[in-house]
């Protein structure tokens, strides 16, 4: 198993930067920073990109610069340009059904109502075999408040928990890439930020 593309889902524009829905881009930007890289706009793939090395593997980073529910356009264009198959993609996104301070690796499955994932699956030809890194943001407790919640900004305490889970997810990503996916999953799935 080789991941060649890591995608951090986000909505574009200053008003969305610090929202819960944009935690995928937080992860990708931090991973780039740890590798002394900065993402640059690449209009042909409708996003911001960079390239890093993880355990000797060249890995592209992508943050789409189009709205979340159109993410598939950016992901599939990037995959086509660089000849990357769906099973070589890791998509990092916010997850309502995970507690704050937790994160999980997963391969395949449904979109679980996430509009970014839904569009990626559709644009990849109903192929959902790509990997996901789900960053827990918690749930507002009322489905009618979900849109306002994901597009809202976390409190300082919530942000600290999100940041801690992202740091741990990055640590486990390095383990994942050093050919030990099972250990990476075990470590990450037992972690909860305090």
GUTORTI-542829 format. One line per field, with one value per residue: residue in one letter; x, y, z of N, C-alpha, C in turn. Coordinates in Angstrom, 2 decimals. Atoms other than C-alpha are relative to their C-alpha. Example, Ala and Ser with C-alpha at 12.3 -4.5 7.8 and 13.67 -1.06 7.14 Angstrom:
res: (A|S)
nxx: (0.89|-0.82)
nyy: (-1.19|-1.19)
nzz: (0.00|-0.06)
caxx: (12.30|13.67)
cayy: (-4.50|-1.06)
cazz: (7.80|7.14)
cxx: (0.90|-0.77)
cyy: (1.20|1.09)
czz: (0.00|0.73)
end
This chain:
res: (X|X|X|X|X|X|X|X|X|X|X|X|X|X|X|X|X|X|X|X|X|X|X|X|X|X|X|X|X|X|X|X|X|X|X|X|X|X|X|X|X|X|X|X|X|X|X|X|X|X|X|X|X|X|X|X|X|X|X|X|X|X|X|X|X|X|X|X|X|X|X|X|X|X|X|X|X|X|X|X|X|X|X|X|X|X|X|X|X|X|X|X|X|X|X|X|X|X|X|X|X|X|X|X|X|X|X|X|X|X|X|X|X|X|X|X|X|X|X|X|X|X|X|X|X|X|X|X|X|X|X|X|X|X|X|X|X|X|X|X|X|X|X|X|X|X|X|X|X|X|X|X|X|X|X|X|X|X|X|X|X|X|X|X|X|X|X|X|X|X|X|X|X|X|X|X|X|X|X|X|X|X|X|X|X|X|X|X|X|X|X|X|X|X)
nxx: (0.85|-0.74|0.80|-0.73|0.66|0.74|0.90|0.64|1.23|0.25|0.69|-0.92|0.39|-0.40|1.04|0.06|-1.32|-0.10|1.21|-0.15|0.03|-1.30|-1.10|-0.83|-1.05|-0.93|-0.89|-0.89|-0.93|-0.96|-0.87|-0.90|-0.92|-0.98|-0.91|-0.57|0.64|1.17|0.87|0.13|1.16|-0.21|1.34|0.43|0.64|1.00|-0.38|-1.34|-0.73|-1.41|-0.45|-0.89|-0.45|0.36|-0.66|-0.59|1.01|0.46|1.44|0.60|0.97|1.00|1.17|0.82|0.36|1.41|0.81|-0.06|0.88|-0.53|-1.38|-0.32|-0.58|-1.41|-0.65|-0.10|-0.93|-1.35|-0.27|-0.19|-1.23|-1.19|0.19|0.18|1.25|0.76|-0.53|-1.25|0.40|0.44|0.78|0.09|1.23|0.69|0.94|1.00|0.29|-1.13|-0.16|-1.09|-1.25|-0.29|-0.12|0.00|-0.26|1.02|-0.02|1.29|1.23|0.89|-0.35|0.57|0.63|-0.99|0.16|-1.28|-0.22|1.04|-0.39|-1.21|0.44|0.71|-0.95|-0.90|0.79|0.58|-1.07|-0.20|-1.06|-1.09|-0.15|0.47|-0.46|1.16|-0.34|1.24|0.38|1.17|1.32|0.76|1.07|1.27|-0.35|0.36|-1.05|-1.26|-0.63|-0.51|-1.08|-1.23|-0.49|-0.35|-1.37|-0.05|-0.48|-1.45|-0.22|0.24|-1.10|-1.17|0.21|-0.15|-1.43|-0.69|0.32|-0.70|-1.43|-0.11|0.27|-1.22|-0.97|0.42|-0.17|-1.38|-0.02|0.78|-0.83|-1.19|0.47|0.63|1.34|0.74|-0.44|0.49|1.43|0.13|-0.43|0.91|1.36|0.07|-0.38|1.01|-0.61|0.61)
nyy: (-1.19|-1.26|-1.21|-0.97|-1.31|-0.30|-1.13|-0.59|-0.66|-1.32|-1.00|-1.11|-1.33|-0.37|0.22|1.42|0.49|0.58|0.75|1.45|0.70|-0.15|0.65|0.76|-0.89|-0.24|1.17|-0.02|-1.13|0.34|1.04|-0.70|-0.80|0.93|0.44|-1.24|-0.31|-0.88|0.30|-1.10|0.16|0.64|-0.16|1.13|1.03|-0.69|0.10|-0.35|1.26|0.09|1.39|0.32|1.39|0.70|1.31|0.23|-0.07|-1.31|-0.12|-1.30|-0.56|-0.80|-0.60|-0.60|-1.42|-0.13|0.33|1.37|0.93|0.17|0.47|1.08|-0.57|-0.24|1.28|0.85|-0.66|0.27|1.44|0.23|-0.67|0.68|1.45|0.55|0.77|-0.29|0.66|-0.67|-1.33|-0.14|-1.23|-0.41|-0.79|-0.11|1.10|-0.28|1.18|0.33|-0.94|-0.97|0.52|1.33|0.10|1.40|0.39|0.91|0.13|0.26|-0.29|-1.02|-1.39|-0.26|-1.33|-1.06|-0.43|0.07|1.41|0.40|-0.47|0.73|1.36|-0.14|-0.38|1.13|1.04|0.79|0.80|-0.50|0.80|-0.84|-0.05|-1.22|-0.32|-0.70|-0.81|-0.19|-1.36|0.11|-0.23|-0.97|0.67|-0.23|0.03|-1.29|-0.97|0.52|-0.91|-1.14|0.52|0.29|-1.25|-0.88|0.11|0.64|-0.81|0.15|1.34|0.96|-0.11|0.66|1.45|0.27|-0.11|1.16|1.20|-0.15|0.30|1.46|0.58|-0.15|0.97|1.33|0.03|0.43|1.45|0.56|0.00|0.84|1.36|0.64|-0.58|0.55|-0.70|-1.38|0.02|0.33|-1.16|-1.13|0.34|0.06|-1.34|-1.05|-1.21|-0.48)
nzz: (0.00|0.06|0.17|0.82|-0.09|-1.23|0.26|-1.17|0.46|-0.58|0.80|0.24|-0.47|-1.37|-1.01|-0.35|-0.37|-1.35|-0.33|-0.24|1.28|0.67|-0.74|0.95|0.51|-1.13|-0.01|1.16|-0.17|-1.05|0.55|0.92|-0.83|-0.60|1.07|0.56|1.28|-0.02|1.14|0.95|0.87|1.30|0.56|0.84|-0.84|-0.84|-1.40|-0.47|-0.04|-0.32|0.01|-1.12|-0.06|-1.23|0.02|1.32|1.06|0.43|-0.26|0.30|-0.94|0.72|-0.64|1.07|-0.23|0.36|-1.17|-0.51|0.71|1.36|-0.19|0.93|1.21|-0.27|-0.31|1.20|0.93|-0.52|0.19|1.43|0.44|-0.53|0.13|-1.36|-0.06|-1.23|-1.20|-0.36|-0.50|-1.39|-0.16|-1.41|-0.12|-1.28|-0.23|-1.04|-0.82|-0.87|-1.09|0.04|-0.56|0.55|1.46|0.42|1.38|0.53|1.46|0.62|-0.74|0.56|-0.31|-1.33|0.02|0.19|1.39|0.68|0.33|0.96|1.33|0.40|0.39|1.28|1.06|0.24|0.65|-1.09|-0.60|-1.36|-0.64|-0.51|-1.46|-0.65|-1.36|-0.53|-1.19|-0.76|-0.42|-0.86|0.61|-0.80|-0.73|0.70|1.43|0.59|-0.30|0.55|0.97|-0.78|-0.84|0.77|0.58|-1.10|-0.52|-1.31|-1.12|-0.24|-0.60|1.09|0.96|-0.61|0.18|1.44|0.32|-0.58|0.79|1.29|-0.27|-0.16|1.32|0.81|-0.53|0.46|1.46|0.24|-0.26|1.10|1.20|-0.18|0.28|-1.16|-0.07|-1.14|-1.22|0.10|-0.33|-1.43|-0.80|0.18|-0.43|-1.48|-0.51|-0.18|-0.56|-1.25)
caxx: (0.00|1.40|-0.30|0.70|-1.75|-2.97|-5.96|-7.12|-10.75|-11.75|-13.96|-12.10|-12.08|-11.12|-14.49|-14.07|-10.40|-10.85|-14.09|-14.60|-15.23|-11.68|-9.71|-8.52|-6.62|-5.15|-3.68|-2.23|-0.74|0.90|2.27|3.74|5.27|6.93|8.50|9.62|7.15|4.47|1.45|1.22|-1.77|-1.91|-4.88|-4.84|-5.85|-8.16|-6.16|-3.04|-0.34|3.08|5.19|6.92|8.82|7.40|9.56|11.27|8.00|7.13|3.71|1.61|-0.36|-3.57|-6.06|-8.87|-9.60|-13.20|-16.13|-16.26|-19.20|-17.19|-13.96|-14.15|-13.28|-9.95|-9.13|-9.90|-8.04|-4.97|-5.25|-5.54|-2.66|-0.28|-1.63|-2.79|-5.39|-8.20|-6.54|-3.42|-5.34|-5.77|-8.52|-8.41|-11.72|-13.83|-16.00|-19.18|-19.50|-16.13|-15.50|-13.41|-9.76|-9.92|-9.04|-9.30|-7.85|-10.28|-10.36|-13.47|-17.04|-19.84|-19.70|-21.67|-23.40|-20.14|-20.64|-16.94|-16.59|-19.85|-18.53|-15.14|-16.80|-19.06|-16.18|-14.02|-16.78|-18.52|-15.20|-14.92|-11.77|-9.60|-8.28|-9.71|-8.28|-11.28|-10.65|-13.30|-15.14|-18.01|-21.72|-24.01|-26.60|-29.31|-29.24|-30.89|-27.82|-25.22|-24.64|-24.25|-21.99|-19.56|-19.34|-18.78|-15.52|-14.57|-14.04|-10.45|-10.76|-12.23|-9.48|-6.82|-8.32|-8.54|-4.92|-3.77|-5.61|-4.10|-0.59|-1.17|-2.63|0.54|2.73|0.71|0.88|4.66|4.15|1.56|4.05|6.88|4.96|3.22|-0.39|-1.72|0.42|-0.54|-4.22|-3.86|-1.96|-4.33|-7.53|-6.60|-5.62|-7.85|-6.61|-7.21)
cayy: (0.00|3.37|6.70|9.21|12.03|13.50|15.84|18.22|19.22|22.83|25.66|28.57|32.14|33.97|33.49|29.68|29.43|28.70|26.70|23.09|22.07|23.12|20.85|18.78|21.79|22.43|18.92|19.29|22.74|21.46|18.37|20.65|22.93|19.96|19.11|22.71|23.12|25.68|24.92|27.03|27.68|25.43|26.52|23.46|21.25|23.83|23.84|24.50|21.88|20.85|17.71|16.08|12.89|10.46|7.43|7.84|8.14|11.21|12.38|15.20|17.45|19.12|21.56|22.23|25.94|25.27|24.73|21.55|20.04|20.36|18.83|15.89|18.14|19.10|15.59|13.78|16.39|16.00|12.20|12.28|14.74|12.72|9.22|8.45|5.73|6.09|3.56|5.77|8.76|9.76|12.33|14.22|15.63|16.69|14.00|14.81|11.25|11.24|12.85|15.99|15.12|11.86|10.85|7.63|6.08|4.22|2.80|2.96|3.19|5.67|9.45|9.31|12.54|14.47|16.55|16.71|12.92|12.49|14.56|12.83|9.39|10.56|12.12|9.03|7.05|5.89|4.56|4.86|2.76|5.77|6.14|8.64|10.33|11.44|14.29|14.33|17.62|16.26|16.73|19.61|17.07|18.28|17.47|20.83|22.59|20.61|23.12|26.05|23.89|22.70|26.18|27.69|28.26|26.01|27.52|27.93|24.70|22.79|24.12|22.89|19.37|19.51|20.68|17.86|15.22|16.63|16.49|12.86|12.08|13.45|11.37|8.29|9.25|8.85|5.37|4.62|5.50|3.51|0.38|-0.20|0.79|-1.51|0.10|3.57|2.69|1.11|4.12|6.69|4.80|4.57|8.26|10.92|14.45|15.91)
cazz: (0.00|-1.05|-0.53|-3.20|-2.42|0.87|0.55|3.29|2.79|3.37|2.22|0.60|1.89|5.07|6.75|6.76|7.71|11.42|11.18|12.25|8.63|7.68|10.05|7.06|5.73|9.21|9.14|5.62|6.31|9.49|7.73|5.03|7.69|9.45|6.09|5.41|2.56|1.76|-0.40|-3.54|-5.74|-8.80|-10.90|-13.19|-10.22|-8.57|-5.36|-3.34|-3.65|-2.49|-2.41|0.57|1.30|3.87|4.64|1.27|-0.67|-2.73|-1.59|-3.04|-0.70|-1.87|-0.38|-2.89|-3.37|-4.38|-2.04|0.00|-1.89|-5.16|-3.78|-6.18|-9.13|-7.56|-6.26|-9.54|-11.61|-9.39|-9.56|-13.36|-13.87|-11.69|-12.47|-8.93|-8.33|-5.72|-3.36|-3.32|-1.91|1.76|2.39|5.71|6.91|9.87|11.45|13.41|14.70|16.47|19.82|20.03|20.59|18.61|15.06|13.05|9.90|7.65|4.14|2.00|3.20|2.61|2.77|6.04|4.97|4.45|1.30|0.46|0.61|-1.30|-4.21|-4.23|-4.36|-7.21|-9.21|-8.78|-10.51|-7.34|-6.11|-2.34|-1.78|-0.89|2.65|5.09|8.16|10.20|12.68|15.41|15.92|18.02|17.33|18.37|19.55|17.17|13.46|12.70|14.12|12.14|9.30|11.69|13.88|11.19|9.68|13.12|14.95|17.87|21.30|22.53|24.58|21.61|19.33|21.76|21.59|17.79|17.55|19.86|17.82|14.60|16.11|17.11|13.67|12.05|14.37|13.39|9.70|9.86|11.38|8.68|5.94|7.50|6.40|9.71|9.05|11.79|14.50|13.23|13.46|16.91|18.27|16.80|17.66|21.35|21.63|23.11|23.72|27.18)
cxx: (0.89|-0.98|0.84|-0.58|-0.75|-0.78|-0.60|-1.22|-0.24|-0.92|0.96|-0.51|0.27|-1.06|-0.10|1.28|0.02|-1.23|0.29|0.12|1.37|1.15|0.89|1.14|1.00|1.05|1.03|1.02|1.07|0.99|1.02|1.05|1.07|1.02|0.59|-0.54|-1.18|-0.84|-0.16|-1.18|0.39|-1.37|-0.46|-0.64|-0.99|0.35|1.39|0.75|1.45|0.38|0.99|0.48|-0.40|0.56|0.52|-0.97|-0.32|-1.51|-0.45|-0.95|-0.94|-1.04|-0.81|-0.33|-1.42|-0.83|-0.04|-0.83|0.38|1.42|0.43|0.66|1.51|0.75|0.18|0.93|1.44|0.38|0.27|1.32|1.24|-0.14|-0.07|-1.34|-0.73|0.61|1.36|-0.25|-0.43|-0.70|-0.18|-1.18|-0.53|-1.02|-0.89|-0.17|1.20|0.12|1.14|1.25|0.34|0.13|0.11|0.40|-1.11|0.23|-1.39|-1.18|-0.81|0.50|-0.48|-0.57|0.97|0.01|1.30|0.30|-0.97|0.41|1.25|-0.36|-0.67|0.98|1.02|-0.74|-0.61|1.00|0.32|1.17|1.17|0.02|-0.54|0.73|-1.06|0.41|-1.29|-0.24|-1.19|-1.28|-0.77|-1.16|-1.37|0.32|-0.34|1.08|1.34|0.70|0.63|1.22|1.29|0.59|0.34|1.43|-0.03|0.43|1.50|0.31|-0.19|1.15|1.26|-0.09|0.16|1.48|0.78|-0.27|0.67|1.49|0.20|-0.24|1.23|1.07|-0.33|0.09|1.41|0.14|-0.68|0.87|1.26|-0.40|-0.59|-1.38|-0.77|0.40|-0.51|-1.46|-0.21|0.35|-1.03|-1.37|-0.13|0.31|-1.23|0.65|-0.74|0.29)
cyy: (1.24|1.13|1.00|1.40|0.10|1.29|0.49|0.78|1.31|0.79|1.17|1.31|0.21|-0.35|-1.47|-0.54|-0.74|-0.81|-1.49|-0.78|-0.01|-0.69|-0.84|0.84|0.35|-1.10|0.10|1.14|-0.30|-1.06|0.62|0.78|-0.88|-0.50|1.19|0.33|0.94|-0.35|1.24|-0.28|-0.60|-0.06|-1.20|-1.13|0.61|-0.09|0.51|-1.30|0.17|-1.47|-0.19|-1.44|-0.57|-1.41|-0.35|0.06|1.45|0.05|1.42|0.39|0.88|0.54|0.63|1.46|0.28|-0.47|-1.49|-0.97|-0.17|-0.56|-1.05|0.49|0.18|-1.32|-0.85|0.62|-0.28|-1.47|-0.31|0.57|-0.81|-1.53|-0.71|-0.72|0.32|-0.63|0.56|1.40|-0.11|1.35|0.28|0.94|0.01|-1.12|0.31|-1.16|-0.51|1.08|0.98|-0.62|-1.39|0.10|-1.47|-0.13|-0.96|-0.12|-0.32|0.37|1.11|1.39|0.38|1.42|1.15|0.39|-0.03|-1.42|-0.48|0.38|-0.72|-1.41|0.05|0.26|-1.09|-1.18|-0.96|-0.97|0.58|-0.70|0.84|-0.03|1.32|0.14|0.92|0.72|0.33|1.45|-0.04|0.35|1.00|-0.61|0.16|0.10|1.31|1.06|-0.36|1.00|1.19|-0.42|-0.20|1.27|1.04|-0.24|-0.68|0.99|-0.24|-1.40|-1.08|0.01|-0.68|-1.51|-0.40|0.03|-1.21|-1.25|0.06|-0.32|-1.51|-0.70|0.11|-0.97|-1.40|-0.12|-0.46|-1.51|-0.73|-0.16|-0.85|-1.48|-0.71|0.61|-0.47|0.70|1.44|0.08|-0.27|1.19|1.13|-0.30|-0.13|1.36|0.87|1.18|0.43|1.47)
czz: (0.00|-0.19|-0.78|0.10|1.32|-0.24|1.31|-0.44|0.75|-0.91|-0.20|0.62|1.48|1.04|0.44|0.62|1.34|0.40|0.19|-1.32|-0.69|0.72|-0.92|-0.54|1.10|0.05|-1.13|0.10|1.04|-0.48|-0.97|0.79|0.62|-1.02|-0.76|-1.39|0.22|-1.22|-0.87|-0.92|-1.35|-0.68|-0.81|0.81|1.00|1.49|0.30|0.19|0.46|-0.10|1.15|-0.15|1.36|-0.09|-1.40|-1.17|-0.34|0.15|-0.34|1.12|-0.82|0.97|-1.13|0.32|-0.48|1.19|0.27|-0.84|-1.48|0.03|-1.01|-1.28|0.16|0.20|-1.26|-1.03|0.42|-0.25|-1.48|-0.50|0.43|0.04|1.36|0.05|1.32|1.25|0.44|0.57|1.47|0.11|1.50|0.15|1.43|0.12|1.20|0.97|0.79|1.06|-0.27|0.61|-0.47|-1.52|-0.36|-1.47|-0.43|-1.49|-0.48|0.88|-0.66|0.36|1.39|0.08|-0.22|-1.48|-0.81|-0.44|-1.08|-1.42|-0.51|-0.49|-1.37|-1.15|-0.30|-0.63|1.00|0.61|1.37|0.70|0.51|1.53|0.53|1.34|0.55|1.29|0.74|0.38|0.96|-0.76|0.85|0.77|-0.65|-1.48|-0.71|0.22|-0.66|-0.93|0.72|0.83|-0.80|-0.61|1.07|0.48|1.36|1.07|0.17|0.55|-1.07|-1.00|0.51|-0.18|-1.46|-0.38|0.51|-0.81|-1.37|0.17|0.11|-1.33|-0.90|0.47|-0.53|-1.52|-0.35|0.22|-1.16|-1.25|0.15|-0.04|1.22|0.24|1.23|1.30|0.00|0.40|1.49|0.88|-0.06|0.59|1.51|0.62|0.19|0.70|1.26|0.17)
end
